[in-house]
């Protein structure tokens, strides 16, 4: 068989293999550990492509981009099936078109990330040159931490989310820094699988493997000690105790769905029902404790624009005064200018005296749901898409990392849905003083898929990175309260069930190096990448000279 044909056969077998493994690495399947080897088939194909002397650099780059796109498209179609579901049920797109949106669109974003992070170093470092391994590891981490993206797909965080002790090191290096462990495992396993590499560099490969194992165990040891420290410090007087409750009413979105049977709820959205649910929740409040009360209503459960409907707003203000509780809720608002209305997704805090403490304008807008990417560049196309695709909106992006201050020690921020994808939004909220983060979400759009598990994983990363408790409050489930160690503080309200949860929480932020110095972390990884690159190039030249 022609070697080139043999390679093509292996490529079309290896790429789907990596795609399936990447998909299973996503939350919801219980197989996050697959990330430690998910990239191996793709790595082998990329390395074989770049080592082919018969092909030009341009052809190698194009071919490897296609390989990464195909693998990522398949992986996204499995791990982010919830995007397909939403586009089909609420975007009213045919199933095949909705699948194409995920495979081609989101798959290209993930594929581009893989291509930049895996193929980049191979342009100037031989794949079988072990001195290039540190460069490839740090290169991957730098790209994963800094590459812009529409929806986050964090390879290191996804993999390590199944290892709660090692994951604690995210307060040192961030969830993206956890890629250090994931990509090291993949690259080392590829190196061990090569008989040529083992023969020529057995000692160095052994040393690199021992360093990897040492760092992994050190991170686990750090996590064990950190969890114990967090448990102890949460009882200190510097933390304000507050009783926090959340309502999960499971209101219906049937009127928006292409097929109402896929909306999974028939409960009609209604303010009085919401207040009734909240009164039932208050029965769990330990009255004798005297603790302040905060009730959180998820996104899309308040039926009216809060600042535009006086009757509904006054009803809420009367209710909180009667029950002496604060309420966090999500709504929409708009402002008029010469071009018409400018819409905002907002969260609002109402204090126990009925006064409005403040509002926050959502910053991370859902692509194709709340914003059209590149709409400013292609306004005609954007207007055509809005007319053709149902439930597509254009919101204005917020600019302030708002903190609601109930008292000097009780400061809260209320992110909305996909805000939790952004490291910087939650980080800046906590740096502004928030000792508790609520995330008000509506995930009914994504049906009975793995969307809620994905969002909960992001919640855990933000909690650990910033060392604050975070409440994941959703319309339809699953809702849960997460502690500063990323572990549950409350029972979980399951998908598409009505219910509520209430817990006493120590509000306040513990120290996090990453929260305070993430710029230093990123610069350090860049410097490590540059130093390892310089060493790799120098060693490669020396090795080539000695062979010559």
Backbone torsions as a table, in degrees:
resi	resn	phi	psi	omega
1	UNK	NA	140.0	175.5
2	UNK	-59.4	130.4	-179.3
3	UNK	-55.9	-36.6	179.9
4	UNK	-64.4	-42.2	178.3
5	UNK	-66.8	-37.4	177.6
6	UNK	-61.3	-41.8	179.3
7	UNK	-64.8	-42.1	179.2
8	UNK	-60.4	-39.2	177.9
9	UNK	-61.4	-44.8	179.3
10	UNK	-65.0	-37.9	-179.0
11	UNK	-62.1	-46.4	-177.2
12	UNK	-74.3	-10.1	170.7
13	UNK	-91.2	-40.0	-174.9
14	UNK	-73.4	-37.9	-175.8
15	UNK	-64.1	-48.2	175.2
16	UNK	-61.2	-32.5	178.5
17	UNK	-61.8	-48.3	177.5
18	UNK	-64.0	-39.0	179.3
19	UNK	-59.5	-44.6	179.2
20	UNK	-64.9	-43.3	-179.4
21	UNK	-65.9	-38.8	177.0
22	UNK	-62.5	-41.5	177.9
23	UNK	-62.4	-42.2	-179.4
24	UNK	-73.2	-14.2	175.7
25	UNK	-72.7	-18.2	-177.6
26	UNK	-72.1	155.8	178.6
27	UNK	-61.7	152.2	175.6
28	UNK	110.1	-18.8	-179.0
29	UNK	-104.3	-11.0	-178.2
30	UNK	72.2	20.4	-176.7
31	UNK	-125.8	39.9	-178.4
32	UNK	-59.8	-30.7	-178.0
33	UNK	-59.6	-18.6	179.7
34	UNK	-60.6	-23.4	178.7
35	UNK	-58.6	-24.5	179.8
36	UNK	-67.4	-14.2	178.9
37	UNK	-138.4	4.1	-174.1
38	UNK	-63.0	-29.4	-174.5
39	UNK	-89.8	-5.1	-173.4
40	UNK	-58.9	-50.8	179.8
41	UNK	-59.5	-41.3	179.6
42	UNK	-65.8	-41.0	178.2
43	UNK	-59.8	-43.0	-179.8
44	UNK	-61.4	-41.2	179.6
45	UNK	-67.4	-42.8	-180.0
46	UNK	-63.5	-43.0	-179.0
47	UNK	-66.8	-38.5	177.9
48	UNK	-65.1	-38.3	179.7
49	UNK	-64.4	-45.9	-176.6
50	UNK	-72.7	-20.8	179.8
51	UNK	-87.5	-1.8	-179.7
52	UNK	-79.2	112.1	-176.9
53	UNK	-74.9	-11.8	-175.5
54	UNK	-83.3	-14.7	-176.1
55	UNK	-104.2	145.6	177.8
56	UNK	-73.9	161.6	178.3
57	UNK	-61.1	-40.0	179.4
58	UNK	-60.3	-43.3	-179.8
59	UNK	-67.1	-39.6	179.1
60	UNK	-62.0	-43.0	-179.7
61	UNK	-64.2	-44.9	-179.9
62	UNK	-65.2	-43.6	-178.0
63	UNK	-65.7	-43.7	179.9
64	UNK	-68.5	-32.4	175.8
65	UNK	-63.0	-42.8	178.1
66	UNK	-63.2	-43.3	178.9
67	UNK	-58.8	-46.2	-179.1
68	UNK	-65.5	-39.7	179.5
69	UNK	-63.0	-44.8	-179.1
70	UNK	-64.1	-45.0	179.1
71	UNK	-63.2	-44.3	-179.3
72	UNK	-69.6	-35.1	177.7
73	UNK	-62.3	-43.7	177.0
74	UNK	-66.1	-43.8	179.0
75	UNK	-61.5	-41.0	179.3
76	UNK	-67.0	-37.7	-179.9
77	UNK	-64.1	-28.3	177.8
78	UNK	-86.9	-55.3	-173.7
79	UNK	-75.6	-25.1	179.8
80	UNK	-119.0	41.1	177.2
81	UNK	-56.5	-25.4	-178.7
82	UNK	-62.8	-26.7	175.6
83	UNK	-67.6	-43.5	177.9
84	UNK	-60.2	-45.2	-178.9
85	UNK	-59.9	-46.4	-177.9
86	UNK	-64.2	-43.1	179.9
87	UNK	-64.4	-33.2	-179.0
88	UNK	-77.9	-49.2	-172.1
89	UNK	-79.9	-42.3	-174.7
90	UNK	-108.0	-20.8	172.1
91	UNK	-86.9	-8.5	178.1
92	UNK	59.6	29.3	176.7
93	UNK	-88.0	145.3	173.2
94	UNK	-56.4	152.0	-173.5
95	UNK	-57.7	-42.7	-178.7
96	UNK	-65.0	-38.7	178.0
97	UNK	-66.7	-43.1	178.8
98	UNK	-61.9	-38.7	176.6
99	UNK	-64.1	-37.6	178.1
100	UNK	-65.4	-35.5	177.3
101	UNK	-58.9	-44.0	-179.9
102	UNK	-70.4	-50.4	-175.6
103	UNK	-65.1	-50.5	-174.4
104	UNK	-81.1	-48.0	-174.6
105	UNK	-74.4	-67.4	-178.5
106	UNK	-68.1	-34.1	177.3
107	UNK	-60.6	-35.3	178.6
108	UNK	-67.7	-39.2	178.1
109	UNK	-60.8	-49.0	179.3
110	UNK	-66.2	-38.9	179.1
111	UNK	-63.7	-39.6	178.0
112	UNK	-64.0	-39.7	176.6
113	UNK	-61.7	-44.4	178.6
114	UNK	-64.2	-42.1	-178.5
115	UNK	-62.9	-46.3	179.7
116	UNK	-64.3	-40.4	-173.1
117	UNK	-82.5	-28.3	-177.6
118	UNK	-100.7	-37.6	-175.2
119	UNK	-89.3	-25.0	-175.9
120	UNK	-51.3	-54.7	-177.6
121	UNK	-64.4	-23.9	-176.7
122	UNK	-70.7	-9.5	176.6
123	UNK	-67.8	-29.1	-175.7
124	UNK	-135.1	4.4	177.1
125	UNK	-127.3	128.0	177.2
126	UNK	-64.5	138.0	-176.1
127	UNK	-65.6	-27.5	-177.9
128	UNK	-92.8	11.3	-179.1
129	UNK	-96.6	105.5	-171.7
130	UNK	-64.8	-24.8	175.9
131	UNK	-64.5	-15.2	177.4
132	UNK	-84.1	-11.2	-178.0
133	UNK	-60.7	-48.4	177.7
134	UNK	-57.4	-40.2	177.6
135	UNK	-60.0	-46.4	-178.0
136	UNK	-64.3	-35.0	178.2
137	UNK	-66.4	-51.8	-177.3
138	UNK	-69.0	-32.9	175.7
139	UNK	-58.9	-46.9	-179.8
140	UNK	-59.5	-45.5	-178.2
141	UNK	-62.9	-42.9	-179.6
142	UNK	-62.8	-44.8	179.4
143	UNK	-65.2	-44.6	-178.5
144	UNK	-61.9	-33.8	-177.2
145	UNK	-81.4	-25.9	-169.6
146	UNK	-117.6	-11.5	-177.5
147	UNK	-69.7	130.4	175.6
148	UNK	-69.2	150.1	-179.7
149	UNK	-155.4	153.4	178.6
150	UNK	-73.8	-47.2	177.0
151	UNK	-131.7	132.6	-172.6
152	UNK	-65.7	136.7	170.2
153	UNK	-137.3	95.2	-170.6
154	UNK	-101.3	104.0	-172.3
155	UNK	-61.8	-44.2	-179.5
156	UNK	-65.8	-45.1	179.8
157	UNK	-64.1	-39.9	178.9
158	UNK	-60.0	-46.4	-176.9
159	UNK	-67.9	-47.2	-174.6
160	UNK	-78.9	-6.0	177.7
161	UNK	-65.2	-15.3	175.7
162	UNK	-91.1	5.0	-178.6
163	UNK	-129.3	81.9	-169.5
164	UNK	-61.1	-25.2	178.0
165	UNK	-76.5	-48.6	179.7
166	UNK	-63.9	-34.4	-178.4
167	UNK	-62.4	-21.6	179.9
168	UNK	-61.9	-23.1	179.9
169	UNK	-70.3	-2.3	174.8
170	UNK	-63.9	-20.3	176.2
171	UNK	-80.1	-1.7	173.0
172	UNK	-104.7	-45.5	-172.0
173	UNK	-121.4	2.3	-179.1
174	UNK	79.0	160.5	-179.5
175	UNK	-64.5	-32.5	177.4
176	UNK	-68.7	-30.8	177.6
177	UNK	-65.3	-20.8	177.4
178	UNK	-64.5	-14.7	174.7
179	UNK	-59.0	-22.3	177.4
180	UNK	-52.3	-43.2	-178.0
181	UNK	-77.4	-41.3	-176.7
182	UNK	-65.1	-50.4	-176.1
183	UNK	-72.2	-31.2	176.2
184	UNK	-60.5	-44.1	179.4
185	UNK	-60.4	-47.0	-179.0
186	UNK	-62.4	-46.6	-177.4
187	UNK	-67.8	-39.4	179.3
188	UNK	-66.4	-40.1	178.8
189	UNK	-65.6	-36.9	175.5
190	UNK	-63.9	-43.3	179.8
191	UNK	-63.5	-42.1	178.8
192	UNK	-66.1	-27.2	-178.1
193	UNK	-75.8	-13.0	-179.2
194	UNK	-92.7	116.8	179.6
195	UNK	-63.7	-34.7	179.6
196	UNK	-64.2	-44.3	-179.8
197	UNK	-65.7	-42.7	-179.8
198	UNK	-61.9	-39.5	-177.1
199	UNK	-67.2	-43.2	-173.3
200	UNK	-84.0	-27.8	-171.6
201	UNK	-139.3	43.5	-176.2
202	UNK	-60.1	-44.3	-177.2
203	UNK	-64.1	-45.3	-178.4
204	UNK	-67.1	-39.8	178.9
205	UNK	-63.4	-38.5	177.4
206	UNK	-63.9	-43.3	179.8
207	UNK	-63.2	-44.9	179.1
208	UNK	-62.3	-38.4	178.5
209	UNK	-66.3	-39.2	178.2
210	UNK	-67.1	-38.2	177.2
211	UNK	-63.1	-42.6	177.9
212	UNK	-59.9	-47.3	-179.2
213	UNK	-64.3	-38.1	178.4
214	UNK	-62.8	-46.5	-179.5
215	UNK	-64.0	-39.0	179.0
216	UNK	-63.6	-46.2	179.2
217	UNK	-68.2	-36.2	177.5
218	UNK	-63.8	-40.1	177.7
219	UNK	-64.5	-39.7	177.5
220	UNK	-65.2	-40.7	177.1
221	UNK	-63.7	-41.1	176.0
222	UNK	-60.6	-43.5	180.0
223	UNK	-61.9	-39.8	179.2
224	UNK	-62.7	-46.5	-179.9
225	UNK	-67.7	-39.0	-178.1
226	UNK	-64.6	-41.9	179.5
227	UNK	-61.1	-39.9	178.4
228	UNK	-65.8	-39.9	179.0
229	UNK	-65.2	-40.7	179.6
230	UNK	-64.0	-40.7	-179.8
231	UNK	-62.2	-40.5	-178.9
232	UNK	-71.3	-45.0	-174.2
233	UNK	-73.4	-22.0	179.7
234	UNK	-65.1	-19.8	-179.5
235	UNK	-89.3	-0.2	-178.5
236	UNK	-72.2	157.0	-176.5
237	UNK	-67.2	-18.0	-178.6
238	UNK	-70.8	-10.9	-180.0
239	UNK	-101.0	132.5	179.2
240	UNK	-88.2	125.0	176.6
241	UNK	-87.0	136.5	179.7
242	UNK	-145.7	147.3	175.9
243	UNK	-92.1	122.0	-176.8
244	UNK	-117.3	128.3	178.1
245	UNK	-124.1	153.5	178.0
246	UNK	-136.2	140.1	177.5
247	UNK	-104.4	132.7	174.0
248	UNK	-117.6	87.9	-172.2
249	UNK	-78.6	-17.8	-179.6
250	UNK	57.2	47.8	176.4
251	UNK	-70.1	153.0	-172.8
252	UNK	-81.6	149.4	168.2
253	UNK	-117.7	28.0	-174.2
254	UNK	-60.9	-32.5	-176.4
255	UNK	-71.1	-11.8	179.5
256	UNK	-102.1	-13.6	-171.1
257	UNK	-85.1	147.8	174.9
258	UNK	-68.9	-32.4	177.2
259	UNK	-131.3	103.7	-175.7
260	UNK	-54.2	-26.9	-180.0
261	UNK	-65.7	-20.0	-179.3
262	UNK	-90.0	0.1	179.5
263	UNK	-86.1	-18.6	168.3
264	UNK	67.3	13.7	176.4
265	UNK	-154.8	143.7	178.7
266	UNK	-117.6	6.0	-176.7
267	UNK	-76.4	124.3	-173.3
268	UNK	-79.6	134.8	178.1
269	UNK	-64.0	127.0	-173.1
270	UNK	-160.2	133.0	-177.5
271	UNK	-65.9	-41.0	-178.3
272	UNK	-66.0	-38.0	175.0
273	UNK	-63.3	-38.3	179.1
274	UNK	-64.9	-42.0	177.7
275	UNK	-67.7	-36.1	176.8
276	UNK	-64.3	-42.6	175.7
277	UNK	-60.2	-39.5	-178.2
278	UNK	-68.9	-35.8	176.8
279	UNK	-66.4	-38.2	175.2
280	UNK	-64.5	-37.5	177.1
281	UNK	-62.5	-40.7	-177.0
282	UNK	-63.8	-18.9	177.3
283	UNK	-64.6	-20.9	178.8
284	UNK	-84.5	-9.3	-177.5
285	UNK	-71.6	127.4	178.2
286	UNK	-73.3	94.5	-172.8
287	UNK	-56.8	-40.2	-176.5
288	UNK	-65.5	-17.3	-177.4
289	UNK	-73.1	-27.1	-177.3
290	UNK	69.9	14.1	-177.1
291	UNK	-73.5	144.2	171.9
292	UNK	-62.1	151.6	-175.9
293	UNK	-116.4	138.8	175.3
294	UNK	-134.2	122.1	177.3
295	UNK	-108.8	135.6	-178.5
296	UNK	-114.5	126.0	173.7
297	UNK	-103.5	129.1	-176.8
298	UNK	-67.5	175.2	176.3
299	UNK	-64.8	143.7	172.5
300	UNK	71.3	17.9	175.5
301	UNK	-105.9	-24.3	174.1
302	UNK	-77.9	123.9	-164.6
303	UNK	-80.1	-12.0	-172.4
304	UNK	-129.1	160.3	170.7
305	UNK	-65.8	117.3	-167.6
306	UNK	-58.3	-45.2	-175.2
307	UNK	-88.6	-3.1	-178.8
308	UNK	-107.6	-15.0	179.7
309	UNK	-114.0	98.7	-174.9
310	UNK	-61.1	-40.4	-176.1
311	UNK	-61.8	-46.5	-179.3
312	UNK	-67.0	-41.1	-179.8
313	UNK	-63.5	-44.9	-179.1
314	UNK	-66.7	-32.1	178.1
315	UNK	-63.7	-41.6	177.6
316	UNK	-65.0	-43.6	-178.9
317	UNK	-63.6	-38.6	176.1
318	UNK	-64.6	-41.3	-176.3
319	UNK	-65.4	-43.5	-178.2
320	UNK	-68.1	-34.9	177.0
321	UNK	-65.1	-40.3	-179.8
322	UNK	-64.0	-41.2	-174.8
323	UNK	-99.9	-0.2	178.0
324	UNK	50.9	51.4	178.8
325	UNK	-134.4	153.2	174.2
326	UNK	-92.3	152.8	179.3
327	UNK	-131.5	136.2	169.5
328	UNK	-108.7	129.1	179.8
329	UNK	-141.6	162.9	177.9
330	UNK	-115.0	146.0	-179.7
331	UNK	-155.4	-168.6	172.1
332	UNK	-124.1	160.6	177.0
333	UNK	-151.0	166.4	177.6
334	UNK	-151.0	156.3	175.7
335	UNK	-126.5	145.0	-180.0
336	UNK	-97.5	136.0	170.3
337	UNK	-135.7	-169.7	-174.5
338	UNK	-64.4	-18.7	-179.6
339	UNK	-98.1	3.5	-178.4
340	UNK	109.7	-163.2	-176.6
341	UNK	-75.0	142.3	172.8
342	UNK	-112.4	115.5	-172.6
343	UNK	-92.6	149.9	177.9
344	UNK	-135.1	142.0	163.9
345	UNK	-90.2	129.5	-172.0
346	UNK	-131.7	154.2	164.3
347	UNK	-117.5	146.4	-174.2
348	UNK	-131.8	138.1	174.4
349	UNK	-108.7	125.8	174.4
350	UNK	-112.1	123.9	-177.2
351	UNK	-79.0	169.5	-177.3
352	UNK	-64.7	-16.2	175.7
353	UNK	-89.9	3.5	178.9
354	UNK	87.4	-4.4	179.8
355	UNK	-82.1	146.2	178.3
356	UNK	-81.5	117.3	-177.4
357	UNK	-77.7	-34.9	179.2
358	UNK	170.1	179.0	178.5
359	UNK	-139.4	155.0	177.3
360	UNK	-126.5	135.6	176.2
361	UNK	-97.3	125.4	-176.5
362	UNK	-56.4	139.5	-174.8
363	UNK	-106.4	-39.3	-178.3
364	UNK	-96.9	100.7	-175.3
365	UNK	-88.3	141.9	-177.3
366	UNK	-70.2	121.2	177.5
367	UNK	-58.5	130.5	178.0
368	UNK	70.6	-3.4	173.7
369	UNK	-108.1	-47.9	-179.8
370	UNK	-115.9	-10.0	177.4
371	UNK	-156.7	152.4	174.7
372	UNK	-105.8	116.6	178.1
373	UNK	-56.1	136.0	177.5
374	UNK	63.5	24.0	179.9
375	UNK	-62.7	-33.0	179.2
376	UNK	-68.3	-27.7	180.0
377	UNK	-80.3	-35.6	-175.8
378	UNK	-128.6	68.8	-174.2
379	UNK	-62.4	-35.2	-179.3
380	UNK	-65.3	-44.2	178.2
381	UNK	-63.8	-40.8	-179.8
382	UNK	-61.4	-44.4	179.8
383	UNK	-64.4	-38.7	178.4
384	UNK	-63.8	-42.5	-179.9
385	UNK	-64.3	-40.1	179.7
386	UNK	-62.5	-34.4	179.4
387	UNK	-74.4	-33.3	-173.1
388	UNK	-88.9	-29.1	-174.2
389	UNK	-108.5	124.9	-178.3
390	UNK	-67.0	154.3	171.8
391	UNK	60.1	26.5	176.3
392	UNK	-100.5	127.5	-175.9
393	UNK	-125.2	169.2	175.8
394	UNK	-130.8	107.5	-179.6
395	UNK	-102.8	159.3	173.8
396	UNK	-89.7	141.1	-178.6
397	UNK	-82.5	133.9	176.0
398	UNK	-71.4	164.6	-175.6
399	UNK	-129.1	-6.7	-174.5
400	UNK	-118.5	137.2	178.4
401	UNK	-89.1	78.4	-167.8
402	UNK	-70.8	140.1	173.8
403	UNK	-122.3	128.4	176.3
404	UNK	-93.4	125.7	-176.5
405	UNK	-108.3	107.3	176.8
406	UNK	-79.6	-39.0	169.9
407	UNK	-154.4	-177.7	-172.5
408	UNK	-60.6	-27.9	-176.5
409	UNK	-106.9	-7.3	-175.8
410	UNK	-115.9	93.1	-177.0
411	UNK	-121.5	130.0	-170.2
412	UNK	-131.6	144.3	169.4
413	UNK	-121.5	148.4	-176.0
414	UNK	-124.4	91.6	174.5
415	UNK	-73.4	160.6	-177.4
416	UNK	-122.9	119.0	171.3
417	UNK	47.1	-112.0	-171.9
418	UNK	-69.3	-5.1	171.1
419	UNK	-51.5	-31.2	-174.2
420	UNK	-69.8	-14.9	175.6
421	UNK	-68.2	-22.9	-173.5
422	UNK	-92.5	121.8	174.2
423	UNK	-62.9	-39.5	-172.1
424	UNK	-72.4	-33.5	-178.9
425	UNK	-63.2	-53.4	-178.3
426	UNK	-68.2	-38.5	178.9
427	UNK	-59.0	-46.4	-178.2
428	UNK	-71.8	-29.1	173.8
429	UNK	-63.0	-45.0	-179.8
430	UNK	-71.0	-34.7	176.7
431	UNK	-67.3	-25.4	175.5
432	UNK	-81.0	-2.7	174.6
433	UNK	119.2	-6.7	-179.0
434	UNK	-63.8	127.5	176.3
435	UNK	-103.6	3.9	178.0
436	UNK	-154.9	136.8	178.8
437	UNK	-118.5	127.0	170.6
438	UNK	-104.4	140.4	174.2
439	UNK	-117.7	112.8	-175.8
440	UNK	-97.9	109.6	-171.2
441	UNK	-125.7	155.2	169.1
442	UNK	-126.7	104.0	-178.2
443	UNK	-106.1	11.2	177.5
444	UNK	-60.9	-24.4	178.0
445	UNK	-56.2	-29.4	-169.4
446	UNK	-100.0	2.2	172.2
447	UNK	60.9	-155.3	-178.8
448	UNK	-87.0	70.7	-179.8
449	UNK	-126.0	-167.4	-179.0
450	UNK	-92.0	14.1	-178.3
451	UNK	-59.0	-43.0	-176.2
452	UNK	-67.2	-35.9	176.2
453	UNK	-66.3	-37.5	177.6
454	UNK	-63.6	-46.5	-179.4
455	UNK	-63.8	-38.7	179.1
456	UNK	-64.5	-34.4	176.6
457	UNK	-63.6	-43.1	176.7
458	UNK	-62.8	-39.2	177.6
459	UNK	-57.4	-44.0	-178.8
460	UNK	-63.8	-41.6	178.3
461	UNK	-60.3	-45.9	-178.0
462	UNK	-65.1	-36.0	178.2
463	UNK	-64.0	-45.1	-177.9
464	UNK	-71.3	-45.1	-178.4
465	UNK	-58.6	-36.0	-174.8
466	UNK	-109.0	-4.8	177.7
467	UNK	52.5	52.1	174.3
468	UNK	-133.3	152.6	171.7
469	UNK	-70.5	144.3	-179.0
470	UNK	-132.3	131.1	175.5
471	UNK	-99.1	125.7	174.4
472	UNK	-100.2	100.7	-176.5
473	UNK	-112.4	114.9	-176.9
474	UNK	-120.9	156.3	177.5
475	UNK	-62.7	-41.2	-168.8
476	UNK	-120.3	-3.9	-178.7
477	UNK	102.7	162.4	-4.8
478	UNK	-91.3	136.7	179.3
479	UNK	-101.3	144.3	-177.1
480	UNK	-163.7	152.2	175.0
481	UNK	-103.5	125.8	-176.2
482	UNK	-109.9	135.5	179.1
483	UNK	-83.3	172.3	-179.4
484	UNK	-64.7	-9.5	174.2
485	UNK	-96.9	6.1	178.3
486	UNK	83.2	3.2	-177.8
487	UNK	-103.9	154.7	-175.5
488	UNK	-63.0	138.6	171.9
489	UNK	-106.2	-5.1	-176.6
490	UNK	-143.2	164.3	169.1
491	UNK	-63.3	158.8	-180.0
492	UNK	-97.6	130.6	171.4
493	UNK	-84.7	121.8	-170.2
494	UNK	-78.3	172.1	-173.4
495	UNK	-65.8	132.5	177.6
496	UNK	55.5	51.4	169.8
497	UNK	-136.6	146.2	176.4
498	UNK	-86.8	139.5	179.9
499	UNK	178.1	-172.4	177.6
500	UNK	-151.5	162.0	175.8
501	UNK	-139.3	148.7	178.4
502	UNK	-148.6	132.2	-178.3
503	UNK	-145.3	151.6	171.3
504	UNK	-83.6	127.8	-173.0
505	UNK	-126.2	140.4	171.6
506	UNK	-87.2	109.0	-176.2
507	UNK	-89.4	128.6	-179.6
508	UNK	154.6	156.7	-178.6
509	UNK	-104.4	133.6	172.4
510	UNK	-83.2	164.0	-178.1
511	UNK	-67.7	136.4	175.2
512	UNK	-137.3	120.2	178.5
513	UNK	-62.5	-41.5	-178.2
514	UNK	-64.0	-42.5	179.7
515	UNK	-59.9	-42.2	-176.0
516	UNK	-82.1	-26.6	-170.8
517	UNK	-137.8	39.7	-177.6
518	UNK	-62.7	-29.4	177.6
519	UNK	-63.3	-40.0	177.8
520	UNK	-64.2	-40.0	179.1
521	UNK	-60.9	-47.2	-178.2
522	UNK	-65.0	-43.7	179.0
523	UNK	-63.7	-38.8	179.4
524	UNK	-61.9	-43.1	177.8
525	UNK	-64.4	-38.5	178.2
526	UNK	-64.1	-42.9	178.9
527	UNK	-64.3	-41.9	177.2
528	UNK	-62.0	-38.3	177.9
529	UNK	-64.2	-44.3	-178.9
530	UNK	-65.8	-43.3	179.6
531	UNK	-64.7	-45.2	-179.9
532	UNK	-66.0	-33.1	176.3
533	UNK	-66.4	-41.8	177.9
534	UNK	-62.4	-44.0	179.2
535	UNK	-63.7	-43.7	-177.6
536	UNK	-63.0	-46.0	-179.8
537	UNK	-63.7	-42.4	179.9
538	UNK	-63.2	-46.3	180.0
539	UNK	-64.5	-37.7	180.0
540	UNK	-65.3	-41.6	177.7
541	UNK	-64.3	-42.5	179.4
542	UNK	-62.2	-41.6	-179.3
543	UNK	-66.3	-40.1	178.8
544	UNK	-66.4	-38.6	179.3
545	UNK	-65.5	-40.5	-179.8
546	UNK	-68.1	-34.2	177.9
547	UNK	-70.7	-33.4	179.2
548	UNK	-70.7	NA	NA
